[in-house]
Amino acid sequence: MTRPTVTHVAARLFVALVLALGALAYPRFVLSFGGRARMVTSAFFVWPVVHDWFIAAGMLDFALAVPLSVIMLVALNAQRETPSAARGAGIALLAVATWYAHVWPLLTVGLLVVVHVATRRGWAARGEQARRLLPPLVPAGLLVAWSLWVHLTEPAGAMAGFVAFQRYLPPWELFYHLWAEWAWTYTKLEIATVVPCVLLFLWAGYRWRDDVPFFGPCALAVLVAAYAFTPYTTTNWFHVGSRFIPFLWLAALVRLPERLPRRLPAVLGACALVSSVGLGVDYVRLARDWGRYTAGIDAVPEGARLLPFVFRAKGTSENTRALLHVWGLYVEAKHTSAPLLFAHSRSFPVVYREPPPPRLNHLVLEAFAPSMRSPEYMCDTLRAGGIVVDDCEGEWRQRWAEMWREVEPRYDHVLLWEAPPAVMALVPPGYHAVFQRGELTILARGE
């Protein structure tokens, strides 16, 4: 690894901020909605989601927006009972901050507020709650409307990153992701996180009728339906339905009992200890993966036009693609090109000045897919999509030929991580290896 820079330090501080906000927000949430006794009980269940899956997966914008939205819900709960102008202004600021981090948690909070207002008994009660809760959300609501307008008016294909597909999950995967895409992190060393997850949702299912503000039976039904029927992937957005999981966890936390069976705290405490040790071990192993990945930095010249091909992005991790964007350290160290940023929409904070050509973008995304590793993978992928190809190897070679025709004029260096020998055999003669060690190969064009 290279010497830490200002950017490295800032990134670590940002992760620490997200972790600290989660550690602060979840106990405060349960205290506000469930009382002090239930807050103590929740400590035995909430520990897996302070360092949640979105943090492990590197989706820190969403990971920041979740605790911000949790703090906003606490403030809204107080505003529901005793409204004040000062608190309303604070809610408005929190809502704008949440929108800036990620719009999805803000939309979910707005949905919960609307359901809460609509399910009050009598028009007078609905009107009173609407006057207390909705005005502070108006400024952020206008920003959300602007974001949606920008997306809807994008040039054709831009919002999708020129990739269009949808996928819904079967019921067993939905249940699995309630744990795997929220409470689990990297490997089976953190398997103990499944214990509080299962117990939490068993209690929530038993007490689903509890009329908790913003999380009553109707709101719970809406969250479950939203999670079940939102696509898992749409265009090139992934884990879309999973964005509702944090709020299903919140709904479950406020349904915990005020006291646990006598021996259960010891069991849950042991799970927390085992999982924490496992998480530490995994971080050491992932640091070694990163070290092997970045070993070729000195072989890349300053300002190189570098294109990464990552064929196996998990590394040590079993539950995240921990190596998918480590090529960014080459960008930072040598100011290389950054062709694979999620920066195609005008509503994103970081946008390409000159986006990659659509055809190249599509081909590079294909290279990250298993289908490009071998003809057999490609055949299986195409058949799963209803496309029958007689000559799998010919189709595979043709796609790689198209890829290299687009890549060679634009990129003077190519990084390949765990490239299969069959792929290496297709590298054009215009490139030669300037660094090879373990899983890493760096190619340079010309002499």
C-alpha positions, 0 to 999 in steps of 0.5 A: 500500500502507498503512504496515506494521503489527505484523501485516505485520511478524509475517507477514514474520517468519513467512515468513522462519522457514519459509524458514530452516527449509527451508534448514536441514532439507533439507541436514541430511536428506540428510546423515543419510540419504545422507552428506556427499557426497550432501548436497553433490550435493543442493544443486544440486537442493534449491534450488527447494523452499526457497521452494516452491509452498506458500509461494508459494500462501500455505499457510504452515501446511503449508509450516511443517509440512513442514520440521518433519517433515523435522527429525523424520525426521532425529531418528527416523533417529538414534533408529532406530540409537541410541535415547535418552530425551532424543531421544525427548522431542525427537521427541515435541515436534517431532511435536506442533509439526508437528501444530499446524502441519498434520496431513498431514505428521505423518500421512505421517511416521507412515505411513513409520514404520509401513512401516519397522517392518513391512518389517523382517526377523523379528519381533525386528527389528520389535519392536525398531524399534517400541519405539524409534520408536513411543512418541515419536509417541504424544502427537501421535498422540492429538492426531491422533485428537482432530482426526479425531474433531472432524471426523467429529462436525461438524454436517452439511455443516460440514466440507465448508464446504457444498460437496461434490465430488471430483476425481482427476487423470489421469496426465499432470497427476500428473507435471506437479504433481510440478514445478508444485505443489512446485518452481515458484512464480509465472511462467515466469520460474522455468521453470528449476526444471524442470531439477533436477526432471526430473533428480532423478526420473530418478535416483530411478526408476533407483535405486528399489530402494535400501533407504534407512531410511523411504524403501525400495522399499516406502515409495516404492511406498506414497508413489507409490500415495498420491499417485496415488489420493488425490483432488486435491480433496475437499469444499472441500479442494484440492491434497490429493494434492499434500501427498505431493509433498514426501515423494516429493522426499525419497525422490528426494533420498536416491537422488542419486549422490554425484558429478555429471557434470562439467558438470552442476553449472554447468548447475544453478547457472545454473538456480538463478541465472536462477530466483532473478532471475525470482523477484525480478522476480515479487515486484516485479510482484506487489507492484504487483498488491497496490498496485492491489488495496488502492488503495481502502482509504481508501474503506471506512469503519471496521468496514464489513461488506465482501464481496469478489468476486474474479473473476480471482485470479492477477494476474501469477502464472500458477501461484498465486492470488496475489490471492485473499485480499488483501482481508484487508488491508482487514480489518486496516486497517479492521476489516471483516468477514472472511466468506471465512476457511477457518474452518468447522471446530471443529478449526481454530485460528481459528473463526467465532463466527457462521458465514455462512449456508450458502446465502450461503457456497455462493453466494459460493464460486460467485462465485469460480468462472469459471462466474459470469463469464458465461452461457457459462462457466456453461453449460460448467461445468454441462455438464462436470458432466453438467447440461444447461441450456436457457437459460444466460443465464436460469440465470446471471441467476437465480443472481446474483439469488439471490446479491444477495438474500442479500448486500444485507441483510448487507453494506454494502460489496462489493469487486469485482476484475476484474468483467466488464461483464455482472456489473456490469450486474446490481448492484442499484440499492441499491449505488453505486460509491464507488471505481473504479480499474483492475480495482478497484470498491468498492460501498457500499449506500445514499446 
